[in-house]
Amino acid sequence: MAYSFEKIASGRALYAEPDKIWVARGMTFCAMDYNGRKVSRTFRVGSWLEYCIGLFRLSRQALRVGLHHLVPLGNGHLFVTSKRKSYILDSEGRVVNVFRGYQGNKPGHQGVCVTPDGTIFFAEYMLNPQRDKHVDLYRSTDNGHTFQVVKSFPAGDIRHLHFVKWDEYEQCLWLGTGDYGENNRECRLYRSGDNGDTWELIGQGSQDWRAIGLCFTKDYLVWGTDAGSTPDQNHLVRMSRETRQIEVVCDLEGPCHGCASYKDGRSFYSTGVEGGENEKDNLARLKELEGERLNEIYNAEKDFWPLIVQYGVMRFPLGTDACDKVCFTAMGLKRGGEVVLRERK
């Protein structure tokens, strides 16, 4: 299938629904249809200083200011994360609760999820280079009014949590950790079938278990590896639901920074530019998996701003498993410093 993409907004696509996308620009956000027209009021959270910093793409990327996640809750409220602080907003934009005190600036890109019964999961992500910090997974069963630690990793066990994601096929949660450690013991995949009360270790021990997120099919879990700070070759990997065995589908040109599966069966994976020794070149790539073939459908070169400001990445909004329209955010790239693109049909 031939693809072309067009810009519909400046900012970050945080959550996709069948008829709209929630898009943030700095500390403000709104819902848009897939043509870029606003279909909700504009919401704002945070201080006036954060608001001013967030007006400009370079300042918000360099200082990590802005909104990073958004998930709708079953009671009509919205859960959004910013730097070191997360908010629950009602339908009128009023802040009804603030969640803070967790470690790190924010969760990983797929580090927030809401299960069908309304439970919120929140995975801590911090640099933790010395492995001297414990790492926690939080859970809320009251629409974000309170959060409790549901799983804790002691200091020295892992570096951080990469993702937590709900699987409609198996009606379970998956949790990913990283980054390497002796014999790659920090790279792990866990499964919970009881809403996070207990967790079963499914696999660990190689960079092929180091994922930033998952895509789901009836027969497989699929992910791209995120070996951005090691010489290991990055791979597209799939795991059989029946046997729990993993296999390499193909090599990737760089670390996988984005992945999304869709209601119509399609799945997409993006590689990024972060300056690692295992990267092929200075291009970020977007690919579609068709059967066992991974086809490149879009690419863009890293812009000239330093990597410390922003890696060159393409990231998908949460919520895509219920959608059939493809959109993503291009960040730190020559064709998009921070813009939302959608497929043109």
LOMIPA-801186 format. One record per atom (N, C-alpha, C, O): residue in one letter; x negated, y, z. Coordinates in steps of 0.2 Angstrom, whole numbers, plus 5000, padded with zeros to 4 digits. Layout:
// LOMIPA-801186
AXYZ ...
***
This chain:
// LOMIPA-801186
M499649945000 M500050005000 M499650065000 M499150075004 A499750114996 A499350174995 A499650225000 A500250235001 Y499250255004 Y499450305009 Y499150375007 Y498650385004 S499550425009 S499250495010 S499550525016 S500150505018 F499250575019 F499450605025 F499450675024 F499050705021 E499850715028 E499950785028 E500050805035 E500250775040 K499750865036 K499750905043 K500450925044 K500750955040 I500750915050 I501350935052 I501350985058 I501851025060 A500750985062 A500751025068 A500051035070 A499550985068 S499851085074 S499251095077 S499351065084 S499851085087 G498851025087 G498951005093 G498850925094 G498550895089 R499150895099 R499050825100 R499750785100 R500150805104 A499750735096 A500350695096 A500350645102 A499850605102 L500750655107 L500650615113 L501150555114 L500950505117 Y501750565111 Y502250505112 Y502750505106 Y502950565104 A502750455103 A503250445097 A503850405098 A503850365102 E504450435096 E505050405096 E505350395089 E505050435084 P505850355087 P506050345081 P506250405077 P506050415071 D506450465080 D506650525077 D506250585079 D506450635076 K505750575083 K505350635085 K504750615088 K504650555090 I504250665088 I503650665091 I503550715096 I503750775095 W503250695102 W503150745107 W502350765106 W501950725106 V502350835105 V501650865103 V501450915108 V501850955110 A500850915110 A500550965115 A500051005112 A499650985108 R500051065114 R499551115112 R499351155118 R499651195121 G498751135121 G498551155127 G498951135133 G499151075134 M499251175137 M499651165142 M500451165141 M500851165145 T500551175134 T501251175132 T501451115128 T500951085125 F502051095127 F502251045123 F502951045121 F503351085124 C503151015116 C503851015113 C503950955109 C503450915107 A504550935108 A504750885103 A504850905096 A505150965095 M504550875091 M504650895084 M504950835080 M504750775082 D505250845075 D505450795070 D504850775066 D504250815066 Y504850725061 Y504350705058 Y504150755052 Y503650735048 N504450805051 N504350865046 N503950925050 N503850975047 G503950915057 G503550965060 G504051025063 G503851075065 R504651015062 R505151065065 R505351045072 R505450985074 K505351095076 K505451095084 K506151065085 K506651095081 V506251015089 V506950995091 V507050995098 V507550965101 S506651025102 S506751035109 S506451105111 S506151145107 R506551125117 R506251185120 R505551175121 R505351115120 T505151225122 T504451225123 T504351215131 T504651265135 F504051175133 F503851165140 F503151185142 F502751185138 R503051205148 R502351225150 R502251205157 R502751215162 V501651185159 V501451165166 V500751195167 V500451215162 G500551195173 G499851215175 G499851295177 G500351325176 S499251315178 S499151385180 S499051425174 S499051405168 W499051495175 W498951545169 W498251535166 W498151545160 L497751525171 L497051515168 L497051455163 L496751455158 E497351395165 E497351335161 E497751355155 E497551335149 Y498351385155 Y498651405149 Y498251445144 Y498251435138 C497851495147 C497451535142 C496851495139 C496751505133 I496551455143 I496051415141 I496351365135 I495951355130 G496951345136 G497251295132 G497451325125 G497651285121 L497451385125 L497651425119 L497251405113 L497451405107 F496551395114 F496051385109 F495751315109 F495651285114 R495751285103 R495551225103 R494851205105 R494751155109 L494351245104 L493651235107 L493651235114 L493351195117 S493951285117 S493951295124 S494251235128 S494051205133 R494851215125 R495251165129 R494851095128 R494851055132 Q494551085122 Q494151025121 Q493551025125 Q493350975129 A493151075125 A492551075129 A492651075137 A492251035140 L493151105139 L493351105146 L493851045148 L493951045154 R494051005143 R494550955145 R495150975148 R495450945152 V495351035146 V495951065148 V496551055143 V496451055137 G497151045145 G497651025141 G498050965143 G497850935148 L498550945140 L498950885141 L498650825137 L498550835131 H498650765140 H498350705137 H498850655137 H498750605132 H499350645141 H499850595140 H500550625141 H500650675145 L501050595138 L501750605140 L502150545139 L502050505134 V502550525144 V502950465143 V503650485146 V503750515151 P504150475142 P504850485144 P505050435150 P504850375149 L505450455155 L505650405160 L506350395159 L506750425156 G506550335162 G507250315161 G507750365164 G508350355162 N507650405169 N508150455172 N508150515168 N508450565170 G507750525162 G507850585158 G507250625159 G507150675156 H506850615164 H506250655166 H505650635162 H505650585158 L505150685162 L504550665158 L503950665163 L503850705167 F503450625161 F502850615165 F502250635160 F502150605155 V501950685162 V501350715158 V500750725162 V500750735168 T500150705159 T499550715163 T499150775160 T499150785154 S498750805165 S498250855163 S497650845166 S497550785169 K497150885167 K496550875170 K496650875178 K496750915181 R496550815180 R496550795188 R497250805191 R497250815197 K497750815187 K498450825189 K498950805184 K498850815178 S499450765187 S500050745183 S500650765186 S500750775192 Y501150775181 Y501750815183 Y502350765181 Y502350735176 I502950775185 I503550745183 I503950815182 I504050855186 L504250815176 L504750875174 L505450845173 L505550795170 D505950885175 D506650865173 D506750895166 D506350925163 S507350885164 S507550905157 S507550975156 S507550995150 E507551015161 E507551085160 E506851115161 E506751175161 G506351075162 G505651095162 G505451115169 G504851135170 R505851095174 R505651115181 R505151055184 R505350995182 V504651075187 V504251025190 V504550995196 V504651035201 V504650925196 V504950895202 V504450855206 V504650835212 N503850845204 N503350815208 N502650825204 N502650825198 V502150825208 V501450825206 V501050765209 V501150755215 F500750735205 F500350675207 F499650695206 F499350715200 R499250695211 R498550705211 R498150665216 R498450625219 G497450675216 G497050635221 G496750575218 G496350545221 Y496950555212 Y496550505208 Y495850525206 Y495750585205 Q495450475204 Q494750495202 Q494750505194 Q495150475191 G494250545192 G494250555185 G494650615183 G495150635186 N494550635177 N494950695174 N495650665172 N496150705173 K495650605169 K496350585166 K496250505165 K495650485165 P496750475164 P496750405162 P496450395155 P496450445151 G496250335153 G496050325146 G496650335141 G497250345144 H496550335135 H497050355130 H497750315131 H498250335130 Q497650245132 Q498150205133 Q498250185141 Q498450125142 G498050225145 G498050215152 G498650235156 G498650225162 V499150245152 V499850265156 V500350225152 V500350225146 C500850185156 C501350155152 C501950155157 C501850155163 V502550145154 V503150135157 V503450075155 V503550065149 T503650025160 T503949965158 T504749975157 T505050025159 P505049925154 P505749935153 P506249945159 P506749975158 D505949925165 D506349945171 D506250005174 D506450025179 G505750045170 G505650115173 G504950125177 G504850175179 T504650065178 T504050065182 T503450105178 T503350095173 I503150155182 I502550185179 I501950155181 I501850145187 F501450145176 F500750125178 F500250175176 F500350205171 F499750185180 F499250235179 F498550205181 F498450195186 A498150205176 A497450175176 A496950225177 A496850265173 E496550225182 E496050275184 E495450265178 E495250205177 Y495150315176 Y494650315172 Y494150375174 Y494350435174 M493550355175 M493050405177 M492350385174 M492350325173 L491850425174 L491250405171 L490950345175 L490750295172 N490850355181 N490650305186 N489950275184 N489950205184 P489450305182 P488850275179 P488450235184 P488150185182 Q488550245190 Q488150205195 Q488550155198 Q488350115202 R489150145196 R489650095198 R489750095206 R489850045209 D489650155209 D489750165216 D490450185218 D490550205224 K490950185214 K491650205215 K492050145214 K492050105209 H492550135219 H493050085217 H493550115212 H493550175211 V493850075209 V494350095203 V495050065204 V495050005206 D495550105204 D496250085206 D496750095200 D496650135195 L497150045200 L497750045196 L498350065200 L498450035205 Y498750115198 Y499250145202 Y499950125199 Y500050105193 R500450115203 R501150105201 R501650145205 R501550155211 S502150165201 S502750205204 S503350165202 S503450155196 T503750155207 T504450115206 T505050165207 T505550145207 D504850235208 D505350275210 D505350345205 D505450395207 N505250325199 N505150385194 N504650435195 N504750495193 G504150415198 G503550455199 G503550505205 G503150545206 H504050485209 H504050525216 H503450505220 H503150545224 T503250445220 T502750415224 T502350365220 T502650335216 F501650355221 F501250315218 F500850275223 F500650295228 Q500850205222 Q500450165226 Q499850125222 Q500050105216 V499350105225 V498850065222 V499049995222 V499249965227 V499149965216 V499349905215 V498849855214 V498849795215 K498249875211 K497649835210 K497049875211 K497049935208 S496549855215 S495949895216 S495349855215 S495249795217 F494849885211 F494249855210 F493649885214 F493649945214 P493349845218 P492849875223 P492249905219 P492149885213 A491849945222 A491349975219 A490849925217 A490749875221 G490549935211 G490049885208 G490349835204 G490049795201 D491049825204 D491349775200 D491449795193 D491249755188 I491749845191 I491849875185 I491649945184 I491549975189 R491649975178 R491450045178 R492150085178 R492150135181 H492650065174 H493250095174 H493850055170 H493650005168 L494450085171 L494950045167 L495050085160 L495150145160 H495150045155 H495250065149 H496050075147 H496250125144 F496450025149 F497150035147 F497549995151 F497349945154 V498250005151 V498749965154 V499349965149 V499550025147 K499549915147 K500049915141 K500649855142 K500449805144 W501249875141 W501749825141 W501849795134 W501749825129 D501949725135 D502049685129 D502749655129 D502949615133 E503149675124 E503849655123 E503849585121 E504349555123 Y503349555118 Y503449485116 Y503449435122 Y503849395122 E502949445126 E502849405132 E503149435138 E503149405143 Q503449495138 Q503749525143 Q503249525149 Q503349505155 C502649555148 C502149565153 C501749625152 C501849665147 L501249635157 L500749685156 L500049665155 L499949605157 W499749705151 W498949685150 W498549745152 W498749805152 L497949725155 L497549775158 L496849765155 L496649705156 G496549815153 G495849815150 G495349855154 G495449905157 T494749825155 T494149855159 T493549855155 T493449825150 G493049905157 G492449905154 G491949935159 G492049955164 D491249935157 D491049935150 D490549885148 D490649855142 Y490049865152 Y489649815150 Y489449775156 Y489749725158 G488849795160 G488649765166 G488249695164 G488149685158 E487949665169 E487549605168 E488049555164 E488549535167 N487749525159 N488149475155 N488849505152 N489249465152 N488849565152 N489549605150 N490049585154 N490649575152 R489949575161 R490449545165 R491049605166 R491549585169 E490849665165 E491349715166 E491949725160 E492449755161 C491749685155 C492249685149 C492749635150 C492549575150 R493349655152 R493849605154 R494549615152 R494749675150 L494949565151 L495649575150 L496049535155 L495949475156 Y496549565158 Y496949535163 Y497749535160 Y497949575156 R498149495163 R498849485162 R499249485168 R499049455173 S499849515168 S500249515174 S500949505172 S501249535167 G501249445174 G501949435172 G502449455178 G503049435177 D502249485183 D502649505189 D502649575190 D502649595196 N502649615185 N502649695186 N502049715190 N502149765194 G501449685189 G500849715192 G500749685199 G500249705202 D501149645202 D500949615209 D500349575209 D499949575213 T500249535204 T499649485203 T499449495196 T499849505191 W498749475195 W498449485189 W498049425188 W497649405192 E498049395182 E497649335179 E497149365175 E497249395170 L496549345176 L495949355172 L496049315166 L495949245166 I496049345160 I496149305153 I495449295150 I495349235148 G495049345150 G494449335147 G493949385149 G494149445151 Q493249375148 Q492749425150 Q492049395147 Q492049335145 G491549435148 G490849415146 G490549425140 G490049405138 S490849465136 S490549495129 S490849555127 S491449575130 Q490549595123 Q490849655121 Q491449645116 Q491849695115 D491549585114 D492249575111 D492849575115 D493349585113 W492749575122 W493249595127 W493349665129 W493749685133 R492949705126 R492949775127 R493349815123 R493149835117 A494049825125 A494549855120 A494749925124 A494749925130 I494949975120 I495250035122 I496050025122 I496350075125 G496349975119 G497049965118 G497149905115 G496749875112 L497849885114 L498049825111 L498549845105 L498949885106 C498549795100 C499149795096 C499449725096 C499149675098 F500149725096 F500449655097 F500849635090 F501149675087 T500749565089 T501149535084 T501449475088 T501349455094 K501849435084 K502249375087 K501749325090 K501849285095 D501149315086 D500649265087 D500049285090 D499649245093 Y499849355090 Y499249375092 Y499249445096 Y499749475095 L498749455100 L498549515102 L497949535098 L497449495097 V497949595096 V497349625091 V497049685094 V497449725096 W496449695094 W496049755096 W495449765092 W495149715090 G495249825092 G494549845090 G494049855096 G494349875101 T493449835096 T493049845101 T492749915101 T492649945096 D492549935108 D492350005109 D491550005111 D491450035116 A491149965108 A490449965110 A490050025108 A489650015103 G490250075111 G489950145108 G489350155112 G488950205109 S489150125117 S488550145121 S488050085121 S487550085125 T488150035116 T487649975116 T487549965108 T487849995104 P487049925107 P486849915100 P487349855097 P487249845091 D487749825101 D488149775098 D488649795092 D488849855092 Q488749755087 Q489149765082 Q489849775084 Q490049725088 N490249825082 N490949825084 N491349785079 N491149775073 H491849755082 H492249705078 H493049725079 H493249755084 L493449695074 L494149685075 L494249615077 L494049565074 V494549605083 V494649545087 V495349525087 V495849575088 R495549465087 R496249445089 R496249385093 R495749345093 M496749385098 M496749325102 M497449295101 M497949325101 S497449225101 S498049185100 S498449185106 S498149175112 R499049195106 R499549195112 R499549125114 R499649115120 E499549075110 E499549005112 E498948975115 E499048945120 T498348995113 T497748965116 T497349015120 T496948985124 R497449075119 R497049125123 R496349125120 R495949155124 Q496249105115 Q495549105112 Q495549165107 Q495949185104 I494949195107 I494849255103 I494349235097 I493949185097 E494449275091 E494049265085 E493949335082 E494349375083 V493349345079 V493249405076 V493549405069 V493449355065 V493949455067 V494249455061 V493749495056 V493749465050 C493449545058 C492949575053 C492549625057 C492649635063 D492049655054 D491549705058 D491949775057 D492349785052 L491749815061 L491949885061 L491349935060 L490849915062 E491449985057 E490850035056 E490650075062 E490150105062 G491150075067 G490950115073 G491450095078 G491850045077 P491450125084 P491850105090 P492550115088 P492750175085 C493050075090 C493750085089 C494050135095 C493950115100 H494250185092 H494550235097 H495350245097 H495650275101 G495650205092 G496350215092 G496650155089 G496350125084 C497250125091 C497550075088 C498350085089 C498550105095 A498750055085 A499450065086 A499850005082 A499649995076 S500249975085 S500749925081 S501449955080 S501649995085 Y501749945075 Y502449975074 Y502949925073 Y502849865072 K503549945074 K504149905074 K504249865067 K504449815067 D504049895062 D504049865055 D503549815054 D503449785048 G503049795059 G502549745058 G501849775056 G501349735057 R501849835054 R501149865053 R500749875059 R501049895064 S500149875058 S499649895063 S499049935060 S498849915055 F498749985064 F498250025062 F497750035067 F497850025073 Y497150045065 Y496550045069 Y496050105067 Y495950105061 S495850145071 S495350195069 S494650185073 S494650175079 T494150205069 T493450205072 T493250275072 T493550325069 G492850295077 G492650355079 G491950375078 G491550325076 V491750435079 V491050455078 V490850485085 V491150535087 E490350445089 E490150475095 E489350465096 E489150475101 G489050455090 G488350465090 G487950395092 G487350405094 G488350345092 G487950275095 G487550245089 G487650265083 E487050205092 E486650175087 E486950125083 E486650105078 N487550095084 N487850045080 N488350075075 N488750035072 E488350145074 E488850175069 E488550175062 E487950185062 K488950165058 K488650155051 K488450225048 K487950235044 D488950275049 D488850345046 D489150395051 D489350385056 N489350455048 N489650505051 N490350515050 N490650565051 L490650455048 L491350455046 L491850425051 L491650375054 A492350455053 A492950415056 A493450395051 A493550425046 R493650325053 R494050295048 R494650265051 R494750255057 L495250265046 L495850245048 L495950185044 L495950185038 K496250125047 K496250065043 K496950025045 K497150035051 E497249995040 E497849955041 E497649885041 E497249865036 L497949845045 L497849765045 L498349735041 L498949745043 E498249705036 E498749665032 E498449595031 E498049575028 G498849555035 G498649485036 G497949475039 G497949495045 E497449455036 E496749455039 E496349505036 E495649505036 R496549545032 R496149595028 R496349665031 R496849685032 L495749705033 L495749765035 L495649815030 L495049825028 N496149855028 N496049905022 N495949975025 N496350005029 E495450015022 E495350085024 E495850125020 E495850115014 I496250165024 I496750205020 I496550285021 I496950325018 Y496050305025 Y495950375027 Y495250375030 Y495150335034 N494950435029 N494250445032 N494150525033 N494450555028 A493750545037 A493550615038 A492850615042 A492750575046 E492450665040 E491850675042 E491850715049 E492350755050 K491450695054 K491350735060 K491250805058 K490850825054 D491550855062 D491450925061 D490750945064 D490350895067 F490551005063 F489851025065 F489751045073 F489251055075 W490351045077 W490251055084 W489950995087 W490050935085 P489551005093 P489250955096 P489750895099 P490250915100 L489450835099 L489850785102 L490050795109 L490650765111 I489750835113 I489950845120 I490550885120 I490950885125 V490750925115 V491350955114 V491950905113 V492450905116 Q491850865108 Q492350815106 Q492050765101 Q491750785096 Y492150705102 Y491950655097 Y492450665091 Y492950695092 G492250635086 G492650635080 G493150575080 G492850515079 V493750585081 V494250525083 V494850535079 V495050595078 M495250485078 M495950485076 M496350445082 M496150385083 R496850475085 R497150435090 R497950435089 R498250485087 F498250385091 F498950375090 F499350395096 F499050385102 P499950415095 P500350425101 P500550365104 P500550315101 L500750365111 L501050305114 L501750305111 L502050345108 G502050245112 G502750235110 G502850205103 G503450195101 T502350195099 T502350175092 T502750105091 T502950095086 D502650065096 D502949995095 D503749995093 D504049945091 A504050055095 A504750055094 A504950105087 A505450115086 C504350115084 C504450165078 C504250135072 C503950085072 D504450165066 D504150145059 D503850195055 D503750185049 K503750255058 K503450315055 K502750325058 K502750325064 V502250325054 V501550335056 V501350405057 V501450445052 C501050425063 C500750485064 C500150475068 C500150425072 F499750525068 F499150515073 F498850585073 F498950635070 T498350595078 T498050655079 T497350655077 T496950605079 A497050695073 A496350705071 A496050755075 A496250805076 M495450735079 M495150775083 M494350775082 M494050725081 G494050835081 G493350845080 G493150825073 G492550805072 L493550825069 L493450805062 L493450865057 L493850915058 K493150865051 K493150925047 K493850935044 K494050995042 R494250885043 R494950895041 R495450905046 R496050905045 G495150905053 G495650915058 G495250925065 G495050875068 G495250985067 G494950995074 G495350965079 G495150945084 E496050985078 E496550955083 E497250965079 E497551015081 V497350915075 V497950925071 V498350855071 V498050805072 V499050865070 V499450805070 V499550785062 V499850835059 L499450725060 L499550705053 L500050655053 L500150615057 R500450655048 R500950595047 R500950575040 R500650605035 E501150505039 E501150475032 E501650515028 E502150535030 R501450525021 R501850555016 R502150505012 R501750465009 K502750495012 K503150445008 K503450475001 K503750434997 
***
